[in-house]
Amino acid sequence: MISLPSDPRMRLVAGVTDMRKSFNGLGELEQHALDENPFSGHLFIFRGRKGDTVKILWADADDLCLLTKRLEEGQFIWPEVREGKIAITRSQLSMLLHKLDWRQPKTAHLNSPTML
């Protein structure tokens, strides 16, 4: 059973990443390009060139996990920043994985009609 920490730090890696990279390649990218420890317990989210694939790398003291999500249609919303990393919340990650614009979420008004 894989259990994430209750409040993990999440880092979105800006720009595009070669999706051929796996555990070692992405961990090396974290360590050298982002100056982060791949075994810090943080989640690192990478996006491919086409924008239809993301990989999430997470490690704890014992395990290294690589999660991949590929869309059949559309693209993941990604920031315009081309390098570095961006801290995001669990809610923003959920919105990103559902192809929603997580960068500027809007509050729903209670008085507005609901579409069913």
C-alpha angles and dihedrals in degrees: 000000000000113000121183120213113268093247110018121179110242124206122192109207107225122227124019130312131205101255090206087077116100134181099318098038095048092043090051090050090053093049101044108025098034099030091230132133108245089211095053093108092246122130115237118200120203130186129207126232095259091050094230097101134059129181124200118201119196131169136180129182093288110023143043117208128191118192121188130193122185124185122221090207134019132006139273115257107250133180120256092236109112103203142024128034136290126209113231134179130240089255092052091050090051091050091047092052090051092052092250123141099258093174096077110015116192125219116240114235115231093218096054117102116260119231115222 
